Amino acid sequence: MTYLITGGNRGIGLEFTRELLSRGESVLVTARNPESAAELKALKADHPDRLTIFALDIADVQSIDAFVKALSDQTIDVLINNAGTLERCGALGEIDYEVIARSFEVNTIGTLRLTEALLPALRRASGAKIVNLSSKMGSIEENTSGGSYAYRASKAALNMVTRSLAHDLAGEDIIAFVVHSGWVQTRMGGPNALIDTETSVSNLLDVIDKADASISGTFQEWNGNTVAW
């Protein structure tokens, strides 16, 4: 099978790449600056026939167009939209709305724009899967502390986008769902996070592998639980 992972130069995206390669899959991976992605280049040296690295900035329309053109007639079985951003926009009364706009441009609009552009590649597969990395911070039900307006709102919007994709693609044997990776020890999650990337990704892959039409349009947690919207 062929997997496409966005934002694969570090953290969860890099671990997805490692684990998928280790089990023999073909992986297409993107990074904004591939030349500086040392760990990806090392993996490429070890798996020259099964790993292809592309430049992609999902917040840049021209970058998406160039990337899709470079893919040519590639088939994608599983799209893992991992690329995202977490910026602090300030507390209520001091909100930086440019940060909120950037968060939506990456986490919501960029992810949708890329997914739409990749539909031909997904349609060439048999039973393709679209997996969008969200967060419990995007769950309205789980919001018991407020704040984090940029991240929460952009991820909540991504959840709604994914639900619509699931409905719109249901007749084409393509499923779409969102996942929560857990609080993971990455540059974004910080050193005090509860789980490491290996634990998160190995469990997420189990969720993805088992996913079928019954979970399309749902919000799945790394440990197999369903998250409330």
C-alpha positions as CSV (number, residue, x, y, z in Angstrom):
1,M,0.0,0.0,0.0
2,T,1.0,3.6,-0.5
3,Y,0.7,6.1,2.3
4,L,1.1,9.9,2.0
5,I,2.1,11.7,5.2
6,T,2.3,15.5,5.4
7,G,4.7,17.2,7.8
8,G,6.9,14.1,8.1
9,N,10.2,15.7,9.0
10,R,9.8,15.5,12.8
11,G,7.6,14.3,15.6
12,I,4.5,12.2,14.8
13,G,4.9,12.5,11.1
14,L,8.4,11.2,11.2
15,E,7.4,8.3,13.4
16,F,4.6,7.4,11.0
17,T,7.2,7.3,8.2
18,R,9.6,5.1,10.3
19,E,6.9,2.6,11.3
20,L,5.3,2.3,7.9
21,L,8.7,1.7,6.2
22,S,9.6,-0.9,8.8
23,R,6.6,-2.9,7.9
24,G,7.3,-2.7,4.2
25,E,4.9,0.0,3.0
26,S,5.6,2.6,0.3
27,V,5.6,6.1,1.7
28,L,5.3,9.5,0.2
29,V,6.3,12.1,2.8
30,T,6.3,15.9,2.7
31,A,8.2,18.6,4.5
32,R,8.4,22.3,4.0
33,N,12.2,22.2,3.7
34,P,13.3,18.7,2.7
35,E,16.9,19.7,2.4
36,S,17.1,20.3,6.1
37,A,15.2,17.2,7.0
38,A,18.2,15.1,8.1
39,E,16.3,12.2,9.6
40,L,14.1,11.9,6.5
41,K,17.1,11.8,4.3
42,A,18.7,9.1,6.4
43,L,15.5,7.0,6.0
44,K,15.6,7.6,2.3
45,A,19.2,6.2,2.2
46,D,18.0,3.1,3.9
47,H,14.8,2.7,1.8
48,P,15.5,4.3,-1.6
49,D,12.8,2.3,-3.4
50,R,10.0,2.8,-0.9
51,L,10.4,6.4,0.4
52,T,9.9,9.5,-1.7
53,I,10.3,13.0,-0.2
54,F,8.5,16.0,-1.5
55,A,8.5,19.8,-0.7
56,L,5.1,21.0,0.5
57,D,3.8,24.0,2.4
58,I,0.0,23.3,2.8
59,A,-0.6,27.0,3.5
60,D,0.7,27.9,0.1
61,V,-1.6,27.3,-2.9
62,Q,1.3,27.3,-5.4
63,S,3.2,24.8,-3.3
64,I,0.2,22.5,-3.3
65,D,-0.2,22.8,-7.0
66,A,3.4,22.0,-7.6
67,F,3.3,19.0,-5.3
68,V,0.2,17.5,-6.9
69,K,1.8,18.0,-10.3
70,A,4.9,16.2,-9.1
71,L,2.8,13.2,-8.0
72,S,1.6,12.7,-11.5
73,D,-0.6,9.6,-11.7
74,Q,0.3,8.3,-8.3
75,T,-2.2,6.2,-6.4
76,I,-2.7,6.9,-2.7
77,D,-4.3,4.3,-0.4
78,V,-4.0,6.3,2.8
79,L,-3.7,10.0,3.2
80,I,-2.5,11.1,6.7
81,N,-2.9,14.8,7.0
82,N,-0.5,15.3,9.9
83,A,0.9,18.8,9.1
84,G,-0.4,21.4,11.5
85,T,0.5,24.4,13.6
86,L,0.0,25.4,17.3
87,E,0.4,29.1,18.0
88,R,-0.6,31.0,21.1
89,C,-3.0,33.8,20.1
90,G,-3.2,35.4,23.6
91,A,-5.8,35.5,26.3
92,L,-9.3,37.0,25.9
93,G,-8.9,40.8,25.6
94,E,-5.4,40.5,24.0
95,I,-6.1,38.1,21.1
96,D,-3.8,38.3,18.1
97,Y,-6.2,37.6,15.2
98,E,-3.4,37.2,12.7
99,V,-2.4,34.1,14.7
100,I,-6.0,32.8,14.4
101,A,-6.0,33.4,10.7
102,R,-2.7,31.5,10.2
103,S,-4.0,28.6,12.3
104,F,-7.1,28.3,10.1
105,E,-5.0,28.6,6.9
106,V,-2.8,25.6,8.0
107,N,-5.0,23.4,10.2
108,T,-8.3,23.8,8.3
109,I,-8.1,25.4,4.9
110,G,-4.7,24.0,3.9
111,T,-5.7,20.5,4.9
112,L,-9.0,20.7,3.0
113,R,-7.4,22.3,-0.1
114,L,-4.7,19.5,-0.2
115,T,-7.2,16.7,0.3
116,E,-9.4,18.0,-2.5
117,A,-6.4,18.3,-4.8
118,L,-5.5,14.7,-4.0
119,L,-8.9,13.2,-4.7
120,P,-7.9,11.8,-8.1
121,A,-5.0,9.9,-6.5
122,L,-7.3,8.6,-3.7
123,R,-10.0,7.6,-6.3
124,R,-7.4,5.4,-8.0
125,A,-7.1,3.3,-4.9
126,S,-9.6,0.7,-3.7
127,G,-11.1,1.8,-0.5
128,A,-8.9,4.8,0.3
129,K,-8.7,6.4,3.7
130,I,-8.3,10.1,4.7
131,V,-7.0,10.5,8.2
132,N,-6.9,14.0,9.6
133,L,-4.8,14.6,12.8
134,S,-7.0,16.7,15.1
135,S,-6.9,17.1,18.9
136,K,-9.2,16.7,21.8
137,M,-8.7,20.5,22.1
138,G,-10.9,20.7,19.0
139,S,-13.7,18.9,20.8
140,I,-16.5,21.2,22.1
141,E,-17.6,18.6,24.6
142,E,-14.0,18.2,26.0
143,N,-13.4,22.0,26.3
144,T,-13.6,22.5,30.1
145,S,-10.9,25.2,30.4
146,G,-11.4,27.7,27.7
147,G,-8.6,29.7,26.0
148,S,-6.4,28.5,23.1
149,Y,-8.8,30.1,20.7
150,A,-6.6,29.7,17.5
151,Y,-5.8,26.0,18.0
152,R,-9.2,24.9,19.4
153,A,-11.2,26.7,16.7
154,S,-9.1,25.6,13.8
155,K,-9.2,22.0,14.9
156,A,-12.9,22.1,15.6
157,A,-13.3,23.4,12.0
158,L,-11.1,20.6,10.7
159,N,-13.4,18.1,12.5
160,M,-16.4,19.6,10.7
161,V,-14.6,19.5,7.4
162,T,-13.8,15.8,7.9
163,R,-17.4,15.0,8.8
164,S,-18.5,16.6,5.5
165,L,-15.8,14.7,3.5
166,A,-17.1,11.5,5.0
167,H,-20.6,12.2,3.8
168,D,-19.6,13.5,0.4
169,L,-17.3,10.6,-0.4
170,A,-19.4,7.8,1.1
171,G,-20.6,6.7,-2.3
172,E,-17.0,6.4,-3.6
173,D,-15.7,3.8,-1.1
174,I,-13.5,6.5,0.5
175,I,-13.7,7.0,4.2
176,A,-12.6,10.1,6.2
177,F,-12.1,10.4,10.0
178,V,-10.2,12.4,12.5
179,V,-7.8,11.1,15.2
180,H,-6.5,12.4,18.5
181,S,-2.8,11.3,18.8
182,G,-2.7,11.8,22.6
183,W,-0.5,14.2,24.5
184,V,2.8,13.3,22.8
185,Q,6.4,14.1,23.6
186,T,7.2,16.2,20.5
187,R,8.3,19.7,20.0
188,M,4.7,20.7,19.9
189,G,3.6,18.5,22.9
190,G,6.6,19.3,25.1
191,P,8.8,17.1,27.3
192,N,6.1,16.6,30.0
193,A,3.6,15.0,27.6
194,L,2.2,11.6,28.7
195,I,3.3,9.3,25.8
196,D,6.1,9.0,23.3
197,T,5.8,9.1,19.6
198,E,6.2,5.3,19.2
199,T,3.3,4.6,21.6
200,S,1.1,7.1,19.8
201,V,1.8,6.1,16.3
202,S,1.8,2.3,16.7
203,N,-1.6,2.6,18.3
204,L,-2.8,5.1,15.7
205,L,-1.8,2.7,12.9
206,D,-3.8,0.0,14.5
207,V,-6.8,2.3,14.5
208,I,-6.2,3.3,10.8
209,D,-5.6,-0.3,9.7
210,K,-9.0,-1.4,11.3
211,A,-10.9,1.6,10.0
212,D,-13.9,0.9,7.8
213,A,-17.1,2.7,6.7
214,S,-18.5,2.3,10.2
215,I,-16.1,4.9,11.6
216,S,-16.1,7.3,8.7
217,G,-17.0,10.7,9.9
218,T,-16.0,9.9,13.5
219,F,-13.4,11.2,16.0
220,Q,-11.1,8.4,17.1
221,E,-8.5,8.5,19.9
222,W,-5.1,6.8,19.7
223,N,-6.2,4.2,22.2
224,G,-9.2,3.2,20.2
225,N,-11.8,5.2,22.1
226,T,-14.3,7.5,20.3
227,V,-14.0,11.2,21.2
228,A,-17.0,13.3,21.7
229,W,-17.5,16.1,19.2
